[in-house]
Amino acid sequence: MSTYAADTWGIPSQTFLQWYLVAAAVAVGLSLYSRMAARRSPTVVDAVRRPLTPPEVGVLTSDYQAILASMAILRSADLITTAGKAARVLTKEDKGRLDWFTRTLHKRLGSGTVPLRQVRLLGRMNVALAQLRTGLIDGGYLQRPQQGVDALLRTTPLVAVIGLGVVRLIFGVAGGKPVGFLLLTIVVLAALIPLLRINRRRTALGESELRRLKHENSYLSPKLRPSFTSYGPSLAGLSAALFGSGALVLVDPALAGAVAAGAAYSPGGGGSSSHSCGSFSGSDGGGSSSSCGGGGCGG
């Protein structure tokens, strides 16, 4: 039998494997490029980009952090009780100072019949959270979720290369050829697929903005025990938006415990609550610049 006939598809194993590795590298590169392209942000002119409200800053990290931001604002302003019940009806002045998401949360909490646990809060605020995320997607801060066809297209080149490798593997095994290295390559490529399909939450702009806000407002970190009595509700909300549940623990430990927020950070000591009716950030978009407001070849 000739050498040509003995080789699978007439292509020597070593030659096939070399070109297969090249194709695999190109496929991985294309998939990575697609992933990076999805994170690009539209050009936004700094002069017209409005500051983000505390809930908007919070949702850059997670939906729950947006809720924490609004709860910190409401409790610091004595608009809800330690039990998470509305302390009073919002006045016209309150509505002008609060952003729309925080007003919505105040309405959802209402008479206190809504359980404060994380899952329940997220469920009751799912529509408002979707609207909050959509605004930041349109603003270029959050990445548009890629699911179904979009997620599949991102890894199509990789899937095609894996498919070719599997076919070659089957023919190689049937022909008694060494296929260990090809099998290993296919396994490695297959393991990359779920990693490449993971959706990043923030765009490059969102990442940059979050870093900037954390740097400029590092004094609000719960580790430094800021006095929200002095800083006011807006900065209490921004602290929760940037640094999580520790801020709500400082505002009101009992309320933080009620929403199962206290486990993530405990400031230690007495942890007395700090309430203030100081100024809020501007409504819906206003605020300051700090946003307060082996085994063979290839078959």
C-alpha positions in Angstrom: 0.0 0.0 0.0 1.4 3.4 -0.9 2.1 6.1 1.7 -0.6 8.3 0.2 -3.2 5.6 0.6 -2.1 4.8 4.2 -2.6 8.4 5.4 -6.1 9.5 6.5 -7.6 11.5 3.7 -4.2 11.4 2.0 -2.8 13.9 4.5 0.1 12.8 6.8 -0.8 13.0 10.5 2.0 15.5 11.3 1.0 17.8 8.4 -2.7 17.7 9.4 -1.9 18.4 13.0 0.3 21.4 12.2 -2.4 23.0 10.0 -5.1 22.0 12.5 -3.2 23.9 15.3 -3.0 27.0 13.0 -6.7 26.8 12.4 -7.4 26.4 16.1 -5.3 29.4 16.9 -7.2 31.5 14.3 -10.6 30.3 15.6 -9.7 31.2 19.2 -8.5 34.6 18.0 -11.7 35.3 16.1 -13.8 34.2 19.1 -11.7 36.5 21.4 -12.1 39.4 19.0 -15.9 38.9 18.9 -15.9 38.9 22.7 -13.8 42.1 22.9 -15.9 43.8 20.2 -19.0 43.2 22.3 -17.4 45.1 25.2 -16.6 48.2 23.2 -18.6 51.3 24.2 -20.1 53.9 21.9 -18.2 57.2 21.9 -19.7 59.4 24.6 -18.8 63.0 24.8 -17.7 63.8 28.3 -19.4 67.3 28.1 -22.8 65.8 27.7 -22.5 62.6 29.7 -24.6 63.0 32.8 -23.5 61.8 36.2 -24.8 58.5 37.3 -27.3 58.2 40.2 -26.3 55.9 43.1 -28.5 53.0 41.9 -27.0 53.3 38.4 -23.6 53.1 39.9 -24.7 50.1 42.0 -26.1 48.2 39.0 -22.6 48.4 37.3 -21.7 45.7 39.8 -24.9 43.9 40.4 -28.7 44.3 40.5 -28.6 43.8 44.3 -26.1 46.5 44.8 -28.5 49.0 43.1 -31.1 48.0 45.6 -28.7 48.4 48.5 -27.9 51.9 47.2 -31.5 53.0 47.3 -32.2 51.4 50.7 -29.2 53.3 52.1 -30.6 56.5 50.7 -34.1 55.9 52.0 -33.0 54.8 55.5 -30.5 57.7 55.8 -33.3 60.1 55.0 -35.6 58.4 57.5 -38.0 57.6 54.6 -38.1 53.9 55.7 -38.0 52.3 59.1 -35.5 49.7 60.4 -38.0 47.0 59.4 -38.0 48.3 55.8 -41.4 49.9 56.0 -42.2 53.2 54.5 -42.0 55.8 57.3 -44.2 58.3 55.5 -45.5 59.3 52.1 -43.1 61.0 49.8 -43.6 64.7 49.6 -43.1 66.7 46.4 -39.7 67.8 47.7 -38.8 64.2 48.4 -39.8 63.2 44.9 -37.7 66.0 43.4 -34.6 64.8 45.3 -34.9 61.1 44.9 -34.0 59.3 41.6 -36.8 57.3 40.0 -35.4 53.9 41.0 -35.3 54.9 44.7 -38.8 56.3 44.5 -39.9 53.0 43.0 -38.3 51.0 45.8 -40.0 53.2 48.4 -43.3 52.4 46.7 -42.6 48.7 46.6 -41.6 48.6 50.2 -44.8 50.4 51.1 -46.5 49.1 54.3 -43.7 46.6 55.0 -45.5 43.6 53.6 -42.8 42.9 51.1 -40.1 40.5 52.5 -36.8 42.2 52.7 -34.7 39.1 51.8 -32.5 39.5 48.7 -34.4 37.1 46.4 -37.8 38.7 47.2 -36.5 42.2 46.7 -34.9 41.4 43.4 -38.1 39.7 42.3 -40.3 42.7 43.2 -37.9 45.1 41.5 -37.2 43.1 38.4 -39.0 45.4 36.0 -37.4 48.5 37.4 -34.0 46.8 37.4 -34.4 45.9 33.7 -35.2 49.5 33.0 -32.1 50.6 35.0 -29.9 48.2 33.1 -31.3 49.2 29.7 -30.5 52.8 30.4 -26.8 51.9 31.1 -26.7 49.6 28.1 -27.8 52.5 25.9 -25.3 54.7 27.6 -22.5 52.3 26.9 -21.7 51.3 30.5 -23.2 47.8 30.5 -22.7 45.1 27.8 -25.8 44.0 26.0 -26.4 40.4 27.0 -25.4 37.9 24.3 -27.6 34.8 24.4 -28.9 32.3 21.9 -27.7 33.0 18.4 -25.4 35.8 19.5 -23.6 33.7 22.0 -23.4 30.8 19.5 -21.9 33.0 16.7 -19.2 34.1 19.1 -17.8 30.6 19.3 -18.8 29.4 15.7 -15.2 29.4 14.4 -14.1 27.3 17.4 -17.0 24.8 17.0 -16.2 24.4 13.3 -12.6 23.6 14.1 -13.6 21.1 16.8 -16.0 19.5 14.4 -13.3 19.0 11.8 -11.0 17.5 14.5 -13.7 15.1 15.6 -14.3 13.8 12.1 -10.5 13.4 11.6 -10.3 11.6 15.0 -13.0 9.1 14.0 -11.3 8.3 10.7 -7.9 8.1 12.5 -9.2 5.6 15.1 -10.8 3.5 12.4 -7.6 3.5 10.5 -5.5 2.6 13.5 -3.6 5.9 13.5 -2.2 7.6 16.7 -4.6 10.3 17.7 -3.7 11.2 21.2 -2.4 14.7 20.5 -5.3 15.5 18.3 -7.7 14.3 21.0 -5.9 16.5 23.6 -6.2 19.5 21.3 -9.9 18.9 20.8 -10.5 18.6 24.6 -8.7 21.9 25.2 -10.6 23.7 22.5 -13.9 22.3 23.8 -13.0 23.6 27.3 -12.6 27.1 26.0 -16.2 27.3 24.7 -18.0 27.9 28.0 -15.3 30.4 29.0 -15.8 32.4 25.8 -19.6 32.4 26.2 -19.5 34.0 29.6 -21.0 37.5 29.4 -19.0 40.3 30.9 -21.4 42.7 32.7 -19.6 46.0 32.1 -18.2 47.5 28.9 -14.7 49.1 28.8 -16.4 52.4 29.6 -18.3 50.9 32.5 -15.1 49.4 33.9 -13.3 52.7 33.6 -16.1 54.7 35.2 -16.4 52.3 38.1 -12.7 52.5 38.8 -12.8 56.3 38.6 -15.7 56.5 41.1 -14.1 54.1 43.5 -10.9 56.1 43.4 -12.5 59.5 43.8 -14.9 58.3 46.5 -12.5 56.0 48.4 -13.3 58.0 51.6 -16.7 56.5 51.5 -15.4 52.9 52.0 -17.1 51.3 55.0 -13.6 50.3 56.2 -13.0 54.0 56.9 -16.3 54.2 58.8 -17.5 57.4 57.2 -20.1 59.5 59.0 -23.3 59.4 56.9 -24.9 61.8 59.3 -22.5 64.4 58.0 -22.4 63.2 54.4 -26.1 62.8 53.9 -28.3 60.2 52.1 -26.9 60.6 48.7 -23.4 59.7 49.7 -24.6 56.9 51.9 -26.3 55.5 48.7 -23.1 56.0 46.7 -21.1 54.2 49.3 -23.4 51.2 49.1 -23.4 51.4 45.3 -19.6 51.3 45.2 -18.6 49.2 48.2 -21.7 47.0 48.9 -23.5 46.0 52.0 -21.0 47.3 54.5 -22.4 50.8 53.9 -25.9 49.7 54.8 -24.5 48.1 57.9 -23.1 51.5 58.9 -26.4 53.2 58.1 -28.6 50.7 60.0 -27.2 47.3 61.2 -30.7 46.0 61.9 -32.0 46.8 58.4 -28.8 45.3 56.9 -29.5 42.2 58.8 -33.1 42.1 57.7 -32.0 42.0 54.1 -29.2 39.5 54.8 -26.6 42.2 53.9 -24.6 42.2 57.1 -22.7 39.0 56.4 -20.5 40.5 53.6 -19.0 43.1 55.9 -19.1 43.9 59.5 -17.7 47.2 60.7 -17.2 45.9 64.2 -17.9 47.8 67.4 -21.2 49.2 68.3 -22.3 49.9 64.8 -24.9 52.6 65.8 -27.1 53.7 62.9 -26.5 57.0 61.3 -29.5 58.9 59.9 -29.6 62.2 58.2 -32.0 64.2 56.1 -29.3 66.0 54.3 -29.4 66.9 50.7 -29.9 64.2 48.1 -28.4 63.9 44.6 -30.4 65.5 41.8 -33.3 63.6 40.4 -32.8 60.9 37.8 -29.6 62.2 36.4 -28.4 65.2 38.3 -25.8 65.3 41.0 -22.2 66.1 41.3 -19.3 64.9 39.3 -18.7 62.1 41.7 -22.1 60.8 40.7 -23.8 61.3 43.9 -25.7 62.9 43.9 1.1 13.2 24.2 0.3 9.6 22.5 0.8 10.2 18.8 0.1 12.8 16.2 -3.1 13.9 14.4 -4.8 10.7 13.2 
